[in-house]
Amino acid sequence: MRARCSNLCNKLMPLIGGVIALTILSGMQSAMAQSRPFNIPDLSSYNCASVNAATAAGVRHMGQVINGRYHEWHEIYAEVGGSRRLACISLIVPEARQMSVGEARAFLKDASNVGAPEANATSNNERPQAFQQNITEPQNVKPMPLKRAIKPTPLPGANEKPANRIEIPPIPAIKSFKKAGFSPPNENDHSATAPLEALFSFMESDKSPVTVGVEDRAVVSNTLTYPWNTIGYLVATFPSGNSFRCSGTLVSAYVVLTAGHCIHDNSEGGFLNAAFFFPGRYQSPPGSNTVSPYSNSDLAFVKTTQTWTEISGEDSYAATEYRYDFAAVQFDTPFTYTGTFIPVVFQDTTNTVTSAGYPASVNGQSVQTQYFDEGATTSSSSSLQNSAVREFAIDASGGNSGGPFFATDQFTAQRRLVGILSYGDGVNDEAGGPWYSSFNQSLVSDWMSYTPEGAVSSTEGLRVAAVFSSDQLTSQSFLRFYNAGSAAGTVDVTLANYVSGEVLGTWTSSTIDPGAELQFYIKDIENGADQPFAIPAFYSVSIRSTFSGYFQHVLWRPADGTLTNLSTCDSTTTSDTRTVIGAHSSLLDNGYPSTLIVHNTGVDPVNIQFTMYDARNGNRLGTFTSGTIGANGQKLLNVSDAEESVFPPFNPASNMYHYVIKADSQFSGYIQLLVDNQAAGVITDMTAVCTLTASG
């Protein structure tokens, strides 16, 4: 075998001393990796059949949009050995069934995956300049004043109904922005009739924001990481011509949850006429120019409760009335920069929450960036909870209305939405609002599950963010597709504008043979789309394939010759540890040699057999072996050396640049594919792929 280990081995051998070395190398992923801490709860007692009233330790009712689809479920806990453990997940939507332990584990992982392209940046300053957009929005926007709460004396007792209306679920009120002839999905349409217009003749408001308590809010240093990237700045323009700013939370690609008074105010003419939503807006540093990385104003519906439309417009209400002060803003075009969203928990009993949003003023300074605060329940909160309202020792001011209350699960570190901030009390340092509960669950679930007609066909499938267009001359995207099935197939790639979500066009690949892996340049995909379009700087992409397999997004920088693996998507990356795609043949040794690292995590030595395939057509080329690898040991195998070991020995054809390599032997451990970017002196981990599922 040829001794080709010198360059890469010299770089890697000082690091390779066990699992730590591979952890370091695995960390050489793109700075745009999508990940965050998440712990799967203890499933050692998981057994749906064994759950009974004697051992039950609580049920948690959850709702979340996962991979573009609304899911609702019960998590049932049991008391085992003095500790609380998850005993069963009972799915309600999209189908009613109980999950096996394997399904539950995979489901919880999917529920935790959040895809923000800039998730690993430590501050907003590290965000690529090319992603920043100039946003046109209304001028002279005023902060929506916080409402005030009138507390009853004495407060309602634990068994006392605070109002007759609490006995029935709230009735929805809807304003549709659809074209004439479109019927809203809910027959209880109490919408206003004001036309959709751009009303920018602004009047000074006589309302002033209220700030509660002693100021201890802190600025969010990076609004582009989860969960801060789902929290946004909402601008609403009313029929009066006045525009106000609130906060809200993106709970699906199409839906923002906020306060009812942010979208309906009888003193301003009723339902809003226009709205802009800017998740992740920031100033860097605070006080400087505002950056809005994402935006949407393509309204479909705004929805609140009928009761709120009847009483809105006052400055103060009985605290129990705020159970009606919740709303949804639904869009026709999606936000595509993230794949899954923070879940809602109904009837949560947490005693400490975090509040986040966009106050207009902090410490007397006008701000446009996101702040957060944490606080415990107030003395009033326990009795108000019976009215689907809760209060916390939280600082807030005008502009915070509609922002979320969220809590962190102590067992999984999963963040969850529990309520909405809508009123404040400056004397008692209190801020509160509607609590997600059985009272509003049906309505909130219905709002969260909204998807525009026809949207599924254009954005279904694997979804990928931050694909560089051909206009990005310094960085060029290549998309790779591996067909792991037994029949030839094709791939459809739908390109959408990265900021607005507008679908631009769809490209269909040439036939990809079983076992083959083909690579396509983004410019060729643009040119082959089914319709011409203006090329943006970046795309969000949805991929539908007729076969099962893997997908990779690879970025090449011509200036320094580096390849980067940007394979991040809204599905979990594959757990297949036996297959690598895109391994470079010796034709690319002058600049980009590939090396396999094989790690044996077992207790016995192994000698692993591999099969090499021609990536162009899936043809089997032959086999080679790793040689003996000791227990908990590892070995570097140069792909160029493997060519000479394959039986019969061969040299690659003039255009045989890539191989697919599979481990035929069963062993404990995994294989990793590295590329040495020799000109730049950088080693890139090219192992990660996303899973493609056949969609017909």
C-alpha positions as CSV (number, residue, x, y, z in Angstrom):
1,M,0.0,0.0,0.0
2,R,1.1,3.5,-0.7
3,A,2.3,5.5,2.3
4,R,-0.1,8.5,2.0
5,C,-0.5,9.1,5.7
6,S,2.2,11.7,6.1
7,N,0.2,15.0,5.8
8,L,-3.1,14.1,7.5
9,C,-1.6,11.7,9.9
10,N,0.9,14.3,11.1
11,K,-2.0,16.7,11.7
12,L,-4.2,14.1,13.5
13,M,-1.9,11.8,15.4
14,P,-1.1,14.2,18.2
15,L,-4.9,14.5,18.8
16,I,-5.9,10.9,18.4
17,G,-5.7,9.4,21.8
18,G,-9.2,8.0,22.2
19,V,-12.7,9.4,22.3
20,I,-11.5,12.9,23.1
21,A,-9.7,13.2,19.8
22,L,-12.7,12.3,17.8
23,T,-14.8,14.7,19.8
24,I,-12.4,17.5,18.9
25,L,-12.5,16.5,15.3
26,S,-16.3,16.2,15.3
27,G,-16.4,19.8,16.6
28,M,-14.9,21.0,13.3
29,Q,-18.4,21.3,11.9
30,S,-19.7,24.3,10.2
31,A,-20.3,27.4,12.3
32,M,-23.9,27.1,11.1
33,A,-24.6,23.8,12.8
34,Q,-28.0,23.4,14.3
35,S,-27.8,22.0,17.8
36,R,-28.6,22.8,21.4
37,P,-28.5,20.9,24.7
38,F,-31.2,18.4,25.3
39,N,-31.5,15.4,27.6
40,I,-33.8,12.5,26.9
41,P,-35.7,11.8,30.2
42,D,-35.2,8.5,32.1
43,L,-37.1,5.9,30.1
44,S,-36.1,2.9,32.2
45,S,-39.6,2.7,33.6
46,Y,-41.4,3.4,30.3
47,N,-44.3,1.0,29.9
48,C,-47.7,2.3,28.7
49,A,-49.4,-0.9,29.7
50,S,-48.3,-0.6,33.3
51,V,-49.5,3.0,34.0
52,N,-52.3,3.1,36.5
53,A,-53.8,5.5,39.0
54,A,-51.8,4.1,41.9
55,T,-48.4,4.9,40.4
56,A,-49.4,8.0,38.2
57,A,-47.4,11.1,39.2
58,G,-49.0,13.6,36.8
59,V,-49.9,14.1,33.2
60,R,-48.5,16.9,31.0
61,H,-50.5,18.1,28.0
62,M,-48.2,19.3,25.2
63,G,-48.7,20.9,21.7
64,Q,-45.9,21.5,19.2
65,V,-45.2,21.9,15.5
66,I,-42.6,19.3,14.6
67,N,-41.2,19.0,11.1
68,G,-43.9,21.2,9.8
69,R,-46.9,19.3,11.4
70,Y,-48.8,20.0,14.5
71,H,-48.5,17.3,17.2
72,E,-50.4,17.1,20.5
73,W,-49.8,14.5,23.2
74,H,-49.9,13.6,26.8
75,E,-46.8,12.7,28.7
76,I,-47.8,10.4,31.6
77,Y,-45.4,10.2,34.5
78,A,-45.1,7.6,37.3
79,E,-43.5,7.6,40.7
80,V,-40.8,4.9,40.7
81,G,-38.4,4.4,43.5
82,G,-39.1,7.8,44.9
83,S,-38.4,9.6,41.6
84,R,-40.7,10.9,38.8
85,R,-40.2,9.1,35.5
86,L,-41.8,9.2,32.1
87,A,-44.0,6.2,31.8
88,C,-45.9,6.7,28.6
89,I,-46.5,9.1,25.7
90,S,-50.0,9.1,24.4
91,L,-50.2,10.8,21.0
92,I,-53.5,12.7,20.3
93,V,-52.8,14.6,17.0
94,P,-52.2,13.8,14.2
95,E,-53.3,10.3,15.3
96,A,-54.4,8.8,18.6
97,R,-52.1,6.0,19.8
98,Q,-49.6,5.2,22.5
99,M,-45.9,5.1,21.6
100,S,-43.4,2.4,22.2
101,V,-40.2,3.3,24.1
102,G,-38.3,3.4,20.8
103,E,-40.9,5.7,19.2
104,A,-40.9,7.9,22.3
105,R,-37.2,8.3,22.3
106,A,-37.1,9.3,18.6
107,F,-40.1,11.5,19.0
108,L,-38.6,13.4,21.9
109,K,-35.4,13.9,19.9
110,D,-37.4,15.3,17.0
111,A,-39.3,17.6,19.3
112,S,-36.0,19.0,20.5
113,N,-34.4,19.7,17.1
114,V,-34.4,23.4,16.3
115,G,-32.7,24.6,13.1
116,A,-31.3,28.1,13.3
117,P,-28.5,28.6,10.8
118,E,-26.5,30.9,13.1
119,A,-27.1,28.8,16.2
120,N,-23.4,28.5,17.2
121,A,-22.5,32.1,17.0
122,T,-21.7,33.5,20.4
123,S,-23.1,36.9,19.7
124,N,-25.1,38.8,17.1
125,N,-21.8,40.4,15.9
126,E,-20.7,37.0,14.5
127,R,-23.6,36.8,12.2
128,P,-22.6,36.8,8.5
129,Q,-23.2,40.3,7.1
130,A,-24.7,38.9,4.0
131,F,-27.8,37.6,5.9
132,Q,-28.7,41.1,7.1
133,Q,-31.7,42.6,5.3
134,N,-33.0,46.1,4.9
135,I,-36.6,46.0,6.1
136,T,-39.2,48.7,5.2
137,E,-41.8,49.1,7.9
138,P,-44.1,51.8,9.3
139,Q,-42.6,54.9,10.8
140,N,-43.5,56.5,14.2
141,V,-44.4,53.2,15.7
142,K,-45.5,53.6,19.4
143,P,-45.2,51.0,22.1
144,M,-48.4,49.2,22.9
145,P,-49.0,50.2,26.5
146,L,-49.1,47.5,29.1
147,K,-52.6,47.0,30.4
148,R,-53.3,47.3,34.2
149,A,-55.0,44.8,36.4
150,I,-57.8,45.6,38.8
151,K,-57.5,43.0,41.6
152,P,-60.7,41.9,43.3
153,T,-60.9,42.2,47.1
154,P,-60.8,39.6,48.4
155,L,-59.2,37.5,45.6
156,P,-61.4,34.6,44.5
157,G,-60.9,31.4,46.6
158,A,-59.6,28.2,45.2
159,N,-63.1,26.9,44.5
160,E,-64.7,30.1,43.5
161,K,-65.5,30.9,39.9
162,P,-64.3,34.5,39.2
163,A,-66.8,35.0,36.3
164,N,-69.6,33.2,34.6
165,R,-67.9,33.1,31.3
166,I,-65.1,30.8,32.6
167,E,-67.5,27.9,32.5
168,I,-67.4,27.7,28.6
169,P,-64.4,27.8,26.3
170,P,-63.7,31.1,24.6
171,I,-65.4,31.7,21.2
172,P,-63.0,32.7,18.4
173,A,-63.1,36.0,16.5
174,I,-61.4,36.2,13.2
175,K,-60.4,38.7,10.6
176,S,-59.5,37.3,7.2
177,F,-57.0,38.8,4.8
178,K,-57.7,36.3,2.1
179,K,-59.0,37.3,-1.3
180,A,-62.7,37.7,-1.9
181,G,-64.4,34.3,-2.2
182,F,-62.2,32.5,0.3
183,S,-64.1,31.1,3.3
184,P,-62.2,31.1,6.7
185,P,-61.9,27.6,8.1
186,N,-63.9,28.5,11.2
187,E,-67.6,29.2,10.8
188,N,-67.7,31.5,13.9
189,D,-66.3,34.4,11.9
190,H,-66.8,37.7,13.9
191,S,-64.2,39.6,11.9
192,A,-64.1,43.3,11.3
193,T,-64.8,44.5,7.8
194,A,-62.1,47.2,7.4
195,P,-60.2,46.7,4.1
196,L,-56.5,45.7,4.1
197,E,-54.7,49.0,3.4
198,A,-51.3,50.5,4.1
199,L,-52.3,53.2,6.6
200,F,-49.2,55.3,7.4
201,S,-50.8,58.6,8.6
202,F,-49.8,58.4,12.2
203,M,-51.2,60.2,15.2
204,E,-49.6,60.8,18.6
205,S,-51.0,58.5,21.2
206,D,-52.1,59.8,24.6
207,K,-51.2,56.5,26.1
208,S,-47.9,56.1,27.9
209,P,-46.0,52.8,28.6
210,V,-45.9,51.5,32.2
211,T,-42.7,50.1,33.6
212,V,-43.1,47.7,36.5
213,G,-40.8,47.2,39.5
214,V,-37.1,47.7,39.9
215,E,-35.3,47.3,36.6
216,D,-33.3,44.0,36.3
217,R,-34.0,43.0,32.7
218,A,-31.0,41.8,30.7
219,V,-30.3,42.1,27.0
220,V,-30.3,38.9,24.9
221,S,-26.8,38.7,23.6
222,N,-27.6,36.5,20.6
223,T,-31.1,36.7,19.3
224,L,-30.3,34.2,16.5
225,T,-30.1,31.2,18.9
226,Y,-33.0,29.2,20.3
227,P,-35.4,30.1,21.9
228,W,-34.7,33.8,21.3
229,N,-34.9,33.4,17.5
230,T,-38.6,32.4,17.8
231,I,-39.4,35.6,19.8
232,G,-40.1,38.6,17.7
233,Y,-41.1,42.3,17.3
234,L,-44.7,42.7,16.1
235,V,-45.8,46.0,14.5
236,A,-49.6,46.4,14.1
237,T,-51.3,49.2,12.1
238,F,-54.9,49.9,13.1
239,P,-57.8,51.5,11.1
240,S,-57.2,54.7,13.1
241,G,-53.9,55.0,11.3
242,N,-51.8,54.5,14.5
243,S,-49.1,51.8,14.6
244,F,-48.1,50.1,17.8
245,R,-45.3,47.6,18.7
246,C,-45.8,44.4,20.7
247,S,-44.0,41.1,21.1
248,G,-44.9,37.6,20.0
249,T,-43.7,34.0,19.7
250,L,-43.3,32.1,16.4
251,V,-44.9,28.6,17.1
252,S,-44.9,27.3,13.6
253,A,-43.6,28.5,10.2
254,Y,-46.9,30.3,9.8
255,V,-48.2,31.3,13.2
256,V,-47.3,33.8,15.9
257,L,-49.0,33.8,19.3
258,T,-49.4,37.2,21.0
259,A,-51.8,39.2,23.2
260,G,-55.3,40.0,22.0
261,H,-54.9,43.7,22.6
262,C,-52.0,43.7,20.2
263,I,-54.3,42.9,17.3
264,H,-57.7,44.2,18.3
265,D,-58.5,47.6,20.0
266,N,-61.9,49.1,19.8
267,S,-60.5,52.6,20.5
268,E,-58.3,52.2,17.4
269,G,-61.0,50.8,15.1
270,G,-61.1,47.1,16.0
271,F,-58.9,44.6,14.2
272,L,-55.5,45.7,12.8
273,N,-55.3,46.4,9.1
274,A,-51.6,45.4,8.6
275,A,-48.8,43.7,10.6
276,F,-45.1,43.1,10.3
277,F,-43.3,40.4,12.4
278,F,-39.5,40.4,12.9
279,P,-38.2,37.4,14.9
280,G,-34.7,37.8,16.3
281,R,-34.5,41.6,15.8
282,Y,-31.5,43.1,17.5
283,Q,-29.2,46.1,17.9
284,S,-25.5,45.4,18.2
285,P,-24.6,47.0,20.4
286,P,-27.8,48.2,22.1
287,G,-28.6,51.7,20.9
288,S,-27.1,51.2,17.4
289,N,-28.8,50.5,14.1
290,T,-31.5,47.9,14.2
291,V,-31.0,44.6,12.3
292,S,-34.1,42.5,11.3
293,P,-32.7,39.1,10.1
294,Y,-36.2,37.7,9.2
295,S,-39.6,39.3,8.5
296,N,-43.1,38.6,7.2
297,S,-46.1,40.8,6.5
298,D,-48.1,38.4,4.3
299,L,-51.2,38.2,6.5
300,A,-53.8,35.4,6.2
301,F,-55.8,35.7,9.4
302,V,-55.6,37.5,12.8
303,K,-57.6,35.7,15.5
304,T,-58.5,36.4,19.1
305,T,-61.5,35.7,21.3
306,Q,-65.0,37.1,20.8
307,T,-65.0,38.4,24.4
308,W,-61.9,40.4,23.8
309,T,-63.3,42.0,20.7
310,E,-66.3,43.1,22.9
311,I,-64.2,44.6,25.7
312,S,-61.0,45.8,24.1
313,G,-59.9,49.4,24.2
314,E,-59.7,50.0,28.0
315,D,-56.5,50.7,29.9
316,S,-57.5,48.5,32.9
317,Y,-59.4,45.3,33.5
318,A,-60.2,42.9,36.3
319,A,-57.2,40.5,36.4
320,T,-59.5,37.6,35.6
321,E,-60.6,39.2,32.3
322,Y,-57.1,38.7,30.8
323,R,-57.9,35.1,30.2
324,Y,-59.4,36.3,27.0
325,D,-56.4,38.5,26.0
326,F,-54.6,36.1,23.7
327,A,-54.4,36.0,19.9
328,A,-52.7,34.5,16.8
329,V,-51.3,36.1,13.7
330,Q,-51.3,33.7,10.8
331,F,-49.3,34.2,7.6
332,D,-49.6,33.0,4.0
333,T,-45.9,32.6,3.4
334,P,-43.7,30.7,5.9
335,F,-40.7,31.6,8.0
336,T,-38.2,29.0,6.8
337,Y,-35.1,29.8,8.8
338,T,-36.0,27.3,11.5
339,G,-37.5,23.8,11.4
340,T,-39.2,23.1,14.7
341,F,-40.6,25.3,17.4
342,I,-40.9,25.8,21.2
343,P,-43.7,23.6,22.6
344,V,-46.8,24.8,24.5
345,V,-47.6,23.1,27.8
346,F,-51.2,23.4,28.9
347,Q,-52.0,23.7,32.6
348,D,-48.3,23.9,33.7
349,T,-47.7,24.4,37.4
350,T,-44.2,25.9,37.3
351,N,-43.5,28.6,39.8
352,T,-40.7,30.4,38.0
353,V,-40.8,31.7,34.4
354,T,-38.7,33.6,31.9
355,S,-40.3,36.5,30.0
356,A,-38.8,37.9,26.8
357,G,-39.7,40.5,24.3
358,Y,-39.1,44.0,22.9
359,P,-39.7,46.7,25.5
360,A,-39.6,50.2,24.1
361,S,-37.5,51.6,27.0
362,V,-35.1,50.1,29.5
363,N,-33.6,52.2,32.2
364,G,-34.9,55.3,30.4
365,Q,-33.2,54.4,27.2
366,S,-35.1,53.7,24.0
367,V,-34.3,50.2,22.7
368,Q,-35.2,48.0,19.7
369,T,-33.5,44.8,20.8
370,Q,-34.7,41.8,22.9
371,Y,-34.6,41.7,26.7
372,F,-35.5,39.0,29.2
373,D,-36.3,38.7,32.9
374,E,-37.0,35.9,35.3
375,G,-39.4,35.9,38.2
376,A,-41.3,33.7,40.6
377,T,-45.1,33.7,41.1
378,T,-46.7,36.5,43.0
379,S,-49.0,36.1,46.0
380,S,-52.0,36.6,43.6
381,S,-51.0,34.0,41.1
382,S,-52.3,30.9,42.8
383,S,-55.9,32.2,42.9
384,L,-55.7,33.7,39.5
385,Q,-54.6,30.4,38.0
386,N,-58.1,29.2,38.4
387,S,-59.1,31.8,35.9
388,A,-56.4,30.8,33.3
389,V,-54.3,33.8,34.4
390,R,-51.0,33.9,36.3
391,E,-48.7,36.6,37.6
392,F,-44.9,36.8,38.2
393,A,-42.4,39.2,39.6
394,I,-41.3,40.2,36.1
395,D,-40.2,43.7,34.9
396,A,-42.0,44.8,31.7
397,S,-43.0,48.0,29.9
398,G,-44.8,49.1,26.7
399,G,-43.8,46.8,23.8
400,N,-43.5,43.7,26.0
401,S,-47.2,42.9,25.5
402,G,-47.7,39.6,23.8
403,G,-44.3,38.3,24.7
404,P,-44.0,34.7,26.0
405,F,-43.7,33.3,29.5
406,F,-41.6,30.2,29.2
407,A,-40.2,27.7,31.6
408,T,-37.4,25.1,31.4
409,D,-38.1,21.4,32.2
410,Q,-35.8,20.2,35.0
411,F,-35.5,16.7,33.5
412,T,-34.9,17.4,29.8
413,A,-33.7,21.1,29.7
414,Q,-36.5,21.5,27.1
415,R,-38.0,25.0,27.1
416,R,-41.8,25.3,26.9
417,L,-44.3,28.0,26.5
418,V,-46.7,28.4,29.4
419,G,-48.3,31.8,29.0
420,I,-48.4,35.4,27.5
421,L,-47.5,38.7,29.1
422,S,-50.3,41.3,28.8
423,Y,-50.5,43.5,31.9
424,G,-48.3,45.0,34.6
425,D,-48.4,46.6,38.0
426,G,-45.7,49.1,38.8
427,V,-46.6,49.3,42.5
428,N,-46.4,45.6,43.3
429,D,-43.7,44.6,40.7
430,E,-46.1,42.2,39.0
431,A,-46.7,41.3,35.4
432,G,-49.1,38.7,34.2
433,G,-51.4,37.4,31.5
434,P,-53.3,34.5,30.1
435,W,-52.0,31.0,31.0
436,Y,-52.1,28.1,28.6
437,S,-54.7,25.8,30.1
438,S,-57.7,23.5,29.5
439,F,-59.7,26.8,29.2
440,N,-58.0,27.9,26.0
441,Q,-56.3,24.6,24.8
442,S,-58.8,23.8,22.0
443,L,-58.5,27.3,20.5
444,V,-54.7,27.6,20.8
445,S,-54.2,24.1,19.3
446,D,-56.4,25.0,16.4
447,W,-54.5,28.2,15.8
448,M,-51.1,26.5,16.0
449,S,-52.1,23.8,13.4
450,Y,-52.8,26.4,10.7
451,T,-51.2,25.8,7.3
452,P,-52.3,27.7,4.1
453,E,-54.0,25.8,1.4
454,G,-51.5,24.5,-1.1
455,A,-48.5,25.1,1.2
456,V,-47.8,21.4,1.9
457,S,-47.2,20.7,-1.8
458,S,-44.7,23.4,-2.1
459,T,-42.7,23.1,1.1
460,E,-43.2,19.4,2.2
461,G,-40.2,17.1,2.4
462,L,-36.8,17.6,3.9
463,R,-36.2,21.3,4.7
464,V,-32.8,23.0,4.5
465,A,-31.8,26.5,5.3
466,A,-28.9,28.8,4.4
467,V,-28.2,27.5,0.9
468,F,-25.9,30.0,-0.9
469,S,-27.1,31.2,-4.3
470,S,-24.9,31.5,-7.4
471,D,-24.8,35.3,-6.6
472,Q,-22.5,34.5,-3.7
473,L,-19.2,34.4,-5.6
474,T,-17.1,33.8,-2.5
475,S,-19.0,30.7,-1.4
476,Q,-20.7,28.2,-3.7
477,S,-23.3,25.6,-2.6
478,F,-23.3,22.0,-3.9
479,L,-26.2,19.6,-3.1
480,R,-25.4,15.8,-2.9
481,F,-28.0,13.1,-3.1
482,Y,-27.4,9.4,-2.2
483,N,-30.0,6.8,-3.3
484,A,-30.0,4.0,-0.7
485,G,-33.0,2.2,-2.3
486,S,-33.2,-0.6,-4.8
487,A,-34.7,1.3,-7.7
488,A,-33.6,4.4,-9.6
489,G,-35.3,7.7,-8.7
490,T,-35.3,11.5,-8.8
491,V,-35.2,14.4,-6.5
492,D,-37.3,17.6,-6.6
493,V,-35.7,20.7,-5.0
494,T,-38.0,23.7,-4.3
495,L,-36.1,26.9,-3.9
496,A,-37.6,29.7,-1.7
497,N,-36.5,33.1,-0.8
498,Y,-34.5,32.8,2.5
499,V,-36.1,35.9,4.1
500,S,-39.7,36.0,2.9
501,G,-40.3,32.2,2.3
502,E,-41.7,33.0,-1.2
503,V,-41.4,29.9,-3.4
504,L,-39.3,30.7,-6.5
505,G,-39.2,27.5,-8.5
506,T,-38.7,23.8,-8.5
507,W,-35.9,21.7,-10.1
508,T,-36.0,18.0,-10.8
509,S,-32.8,16.0,-10.9
510,S,-31.6,13.6,-13.5
511,T,-32.1,9.9,-12.7
512,I,-30.1,8.7,-9.7
513,D,-29.3,5.0,-9.8
514,P,-29.6,2.8,-6.7
515,G,-26.4,3.0,-4.7
516,A,-25.3,6.2,-6.5
517,E,-24.5,9.6,-5.1
518,L,-24.6,12.6,-7.4
519,Q,-23.6,16.2,-6.8
520,F,-25.2,19.3,-8.3
521,Y,-24.0,22.9,-8.4
522,I,-26.6,25.4,-7.2
523,K,-26.3,27.4,-10.5
524,D,-27.3,24.4,-12.5
525,I,-30.3,23.9,-10.1
526,E,-31.3,27.6,-10.6
527,N,-31.0,27.3,-14.4
528,G,-33.0,24.1,-14.5
529,A,-35.9,25.4,-12.3
530,D,-39.4,25.2,-13.8
531,Q,-39.7,29.0,-14.0
532,P,-37.3,32.0,-14.1
533,F,-36.9,34.1,-11.0
534,A,-34.7,36.9,-9.5
535,I,-31.9,35.2,-7.7
536,P,-31.6,36.2,-4.0
537,A,-28.5,35.9,-1.9
538,F,-29.7,32.7,-0.1
539,Y,-32.3,30.1,-0.3
540,S,-34.3,27.9,2.0
541,V,-34.9,24.6,0.3
542,S,-37.4,21.8,0.5
543,I,-36.4,18.4,-0.9
544,R,-38.7,15.5,-2.0
545,S,-37.2,12.3,-3.3
546,T,-38.7,9.1,-4.8
547,F,-36.2,7.1,-2.9
548,S,-34.8,6.8,0.7
549,G,-31.2,7.9,1.2
550,Y,-29.1,10.7,2.3
551,F,-28.5,14.4,1.5
552,Q,-25.5,16.6,1.9
553,H,-25.0,20.4,1.5
554,V,-21.4,21.2,0.8
555,L,-20.0,24.7,0.5
556,W,-16.8,25.5,-1.5
557,R,-14.8,28.7,-1.1
558,P,-12.7,29.3,-4.2
559,A,-10.5,31.9,-2.5
560,D,-8.9,29.5,0.0
561,G,-10.1,26.2,-1.5
562,T,-12.0,25.0,1.6
563,L,-14.9,22.5,1.6
564,T,-17.4,22.8,4.5
565,N,-20.2,20.4,5.3
566,L,-23.3,22.4,5.9
567,S,-25.6,19.4,6.2
568,T,-28.2,20.8,8.6
569,C,-31.9,20.3,8.1
570,D,-35.2,19.8,9.9
571,S,-34.7,16.1,10.2
572,T,-32.3,14.4,12.6
573,T,-29.0,13.6,10.9
574,T,-28.8,9.9,10.2
575,S,-27.7,7.5,12.9
576,D,-26.1,5.2,10.2
577,T,-22.5,4.7,11.3
578,R,-21.6,2.2,8.6
579,T,-21.9,4.3,5.4
580,V,-20.1,7.4,4.1
581,I,-20.8,9.2,0.9
582,G,-18.7,11.7,-1.1
583,A,-15.3,10.0,-0.2
584,H,-12.7,11.5,-2.6
585,S,-10.8,9.3,-5.0
586,S,-7.1,9.7,-5.7
587,L,-8.0,12.1,-8.5
588,L,-8.6,14.7,-5.8
589,D,-5.4,13.8,-3.8
590,N,-3.8,17.0,-5.0
591,G,-5.7,19.3,-2.7
592,Y,-8.5,17.3,-1.1
593,P,-7.4,13.8,0.0
594,S,-10.0,11.8,2.0
595,T,-9.3,9.7,5.1
596,L,-11.6,7.3,7.0
597,I,-11.2,7.1,10.8
598,V,-12.5,3.8,12.1
599,H,-13.2,3.7,15.8
600,N,-13.7,0.3,17.5
601,T,-15.6,1.0,20.8
602,G,-16.0,-2.7,21.6
603,V,-14.1,-4.9,24.0
604,D,-12.5,-7.1,21.4
605,P,-10.2,-6.5,18.4
606,V,-11.9,-6.3,15.0
607,N,-10.8,-6.5,11.3
608,I,-13.6,-4.7,9.3
609,Q,-14.4,-5.4,5.7
610,F,-15.5,-2.4,3.6
611,T,-17.1,-2.3,0.1
612,M,-16.3,0.5,-2.3
613,Y,-18.9,1.7,-4.8
614,D,-18.7,4.1,-7.8
615,A,-20.7,7.1,-6.7
616,R,-21.7,7.9,-10.3
617,N,-23.9,4.8,-10.8
618,G,-23.7,2.7,-7.6
619,N,-21.6,0.0,-9.3
620,R,-19.7,-2.2,-6.8
621,L,-15.9,-1.9,-7.3
622,G,-14.6,-4.3,-4.7
623,T,-13.6,-4.7,-1.0
624,F,-10.8,-3.8,1.3
625,T,-10.2,-4.4,5.0
626,S,-9.2,-2.2,7.9
627,G,-6.6,-4.5,9.4
628,T,-6.7,-5.3,13.1
629,I,-8.1,-2.5,15.3
630,G,-7.7,-3.1,19.0
631,A,-10.4,-2.7,21.6
632,N,-11.3,0.9,22.0
633,G,-8.8,1.6,19.3
634,Q,-9.0,3.5,16.0
635,K,-7.2,3.5,12.7
636,L,-6.8,6.0,9.8
637,L,-7.4,4.6,6.3
638,N,-6.5,6.7,3.3
639,V,-9.1,6.3,0.6
640,S,-6.3,6.4,-2.0
641,D,-4.7,3.4,-0.3
642,A,-8.0,1.6,-0.3
643,E,-8.1,1.9,-4.1
644,E,-5.0,-0.3,-4.4
645,S,-6.4,-2.8,-1.9
646,V,-9.7,-3.2,-3.7
647,F,-10.0,-6.5,-5.5
648,P,-9.2,-6.4,-8.3
649,P,-6.8,-3.4,-8.0
650,F,-7.9,-0.5,-10.1
651,N,-7.3,3.2,-10.9
652,P,-10.3,5.5,-11.0
653,A,-11.7,6.6,-14.3
654,S,-11.1,10.1,-15.5
655,N,-14.3,11.4,-13.9
656,M,-14.6,9.0,-10.9
657,Y,-14.2,11.6,-8.2
658,H,-16.4,10.2,-5.4
659,Y,-17.0,6.8,-3.8
660,V,-19.6,5.5,-1.5
661,I,-18.0,3.3,1.2
662,K,-19.9,0.8,3.4
663,A,-18.7,-1.3,6.3
664,D,-19.9,-4.9,5.7
665,S,-18.8,-6.2,9.1
666,Q,-20.9,-5.7,12.3
667,F,-18.8,-3.9,15.0
668,S,-19.3,-1.6,17.9
669,G,-18.2,1.8,16.9
670,Y,-18.4,4.1,13.9
671,I,-16.6,5.5,10.9
672,Q,-15.8,9.1,10.1
673,L,-14.9,10.8,6.8
674,L,-12.4,13.7,6.9
675,V,-11.1,15.9,4.0
676,D,-7.7,17.6,4.2
677,N,-8.2,21.1,2.6
678,Q,-4.5,21.3,2.0
679,A,-4.3,24.8,0.5
680,A,-6.0,26.3,3.6
681,G,-4.5,23.9,6.1
682,V,-7.9,22.9,7.4
683,I,-9.4,19.5,8.1
684,T,-13.2,19.2,7.5
685,D,-15.4,16.5,8.9
686,M,-17.6,15.4,6.0
687,T,-19.5,12.7,7.8
688,A,-22.8,14.4,8.6
689,V,-25.8,13.8,6.3
690,C,-29.5,14.4,6.5
691,T,-32.0,11.6,5.9
692,L,-34.2,11.4,2.8
693,T,-37.5,9.6,2.9
694,A,-39.2,8.4,-0.2
695,S,-42.3,10.6,-0.9
696,G,-43.5,8.9,-4.1
